[in-house]
């Protein structure tokens, strides 16, 4: 390697919970450590111990390391230091922070995915409290929100985050890069209990198969769910094939910025230009018995606009949206919540169904009206949703009869 | 010279005497009984003042000389102009020019614009600051470079100290956006309009000499007369009294941080579930981003329920003015205006009322407004597991912030502190705060993004919230969570030298601040 000085991380007046590491390998003289930090009086010693431990782990004996810190937690400092070391040293070792026991949960295929919060994978401060806003999923993004030159840095950051940051029960998602770079990303996430992988610009079932092969080679401890994102005209045409490419594909999302660009048109608020693609995607997903998920709403200030958009999505059959700001989460969930009227109606229908079943009747009737099986099915879905949102209890029928 | 230290009622070691004056250690809330009569300034006579009411002199320098400026005096100024103040620095430049030494500067608060005071402190023109010390001044004092020992008081405590004669003000200089030659003055008119002049009330009443300086002299009478000319010795016209854009901002803003909004939302929800938000209730909330958001969430609840507050104590700002205009509160009782909308509202609306530390905060009075508030929303740099809180020092031991009205507000019926669990890795919930500014027995609820802790003393609140879906935990659990995320911090190191004391609202010493080891 010819590079002499490595730099990783960020500093600046607006940077918080991050640090900048400058590392130079030396021939002799041991470790020259320098720390500038506003938390130096409180954590300076701890940071030094950590940095020396990492250097030793990688066998670095002589080096100058300067850290400018803005309150970065240990796992963040560790990711930055490792990034710097790997720029100067070919080394297959990894320095892994402690894997919190509370991060080792799995999720289920059919869990709700109304909201999934995008977080730039190289921006630790935005991730710190992400789980507290109760999104259904947290997406640590390695793709579009990470500059090409910072991709490797982001991989260490996302890996360490998956291990050391409590996401408070949100489904742990990572959006990998496209193509082969995405396959390379897997090494940094599969061993660290990612629950679901978002596959950007997915156009063919063949890519899903290729990806799954690479995932299997890393021997995940549980099924690795996939959410392909359809972002091109070809992807839309192949939507059903992609949706049914594997048991592990649990949802199909649409990315409208890229899709409209591919069409050579503009994304508008009314969304006429993507109506067909969205309908096609909903249909493909439902045909494959998985969740269709809508794109993001990009004006974070416009709550009313978001509500309208979610309303349209819900009516089209979508079962979730992407969020680019935590404040969108509660609004979207609220929109997907069944209304009191809907719940009331569903309970009546479901109750009639159960009564008919108990009496061994083949036909469900509500008053003098016959109820068709699909209507019952829809009512059951509404009730499931109401239970999930804590709007009625699991034993709603007991309350209902009383 | 080493000072004898004594243990106060909170177990903190505080000096028996500072700056040659004996101190009373904190005895417990409401335990100290003041004795004697209030301080009174010398009797004046109209025979010494011009009958035509024109008390103008040519310059600030002349006014200071005529007021008898000399070594060892106490000079007071006020923070109505916040970071746009142009007068305080001039006073001490004049003192330096006249060769005067060992002054005590007694501001109601200091700001970054007062950094030039460091040269006066270094050269001995100023012996010490008794008031807030932030930024560069805080650093200077914390490193043990100030000759005298600093004293930090709350806004109410400052009134109390002046009224009780603990602090004798030789010369008060009141910078006013509008004044007449007689000395009547207000804060609502002129380029430097700042709303009100309440912090200068005590000084006008009790100082030996009172100077009013303005860049906006109007013929008698200057109405409203927030400061009465009958207390004033000299008036001075200057070219520019303050930098208006630094006095009130046009941009007080609700926070956009989703984490802070979550804390604010939890705070409003907590108050609601505790039954505090009712028709005719009252609250006080600061002008910081999170506090403003709490106010907005309160307003939403009032609007939804079609009820209103009887009064809001402020720090006024555009959001409160909107509440007033929308009829969501009957009154704003204002201690200082934070933006131009606040100034406009105070000027235009009779139910936007100017108040002072005397009416709102003075503990040695026959009651005050702060204790009548149903809920107050306050900040802090640290809170310990006994609910004691610190607002004056940073976790690294440096003086960071003044007390403001914070201590005085602790007497509100319910005191809620919405705080992040940690700031840039620095835990906010600790085993023991660096400096006690307020005793835990007065602090009721800590609301963080990761959980809410109710003071075990508030069994009524615990009972009311027992079936709540809010994340209610113990303060020890909050501390454990902060330590788990951030790691247990090392304590800052201090020398034995006391660089400042923190006064409680009754003039007793609640804690001492020591020199930081560098």
Interface residues (C-beta under 8 A of the other chain):
Chain A: X16 X17 X38 X39 X40 X41 X42 X43 X44 X45 X46 X70 X71 X72 X73 X74 X129 X132 X133 X166 X325 X326 X327
Chain B: X258 X259 X261 X262 X395 X396 X397 X423 X424 X425 X426 X449 X450 X485 X486 X487 X489 X490 X492 X493
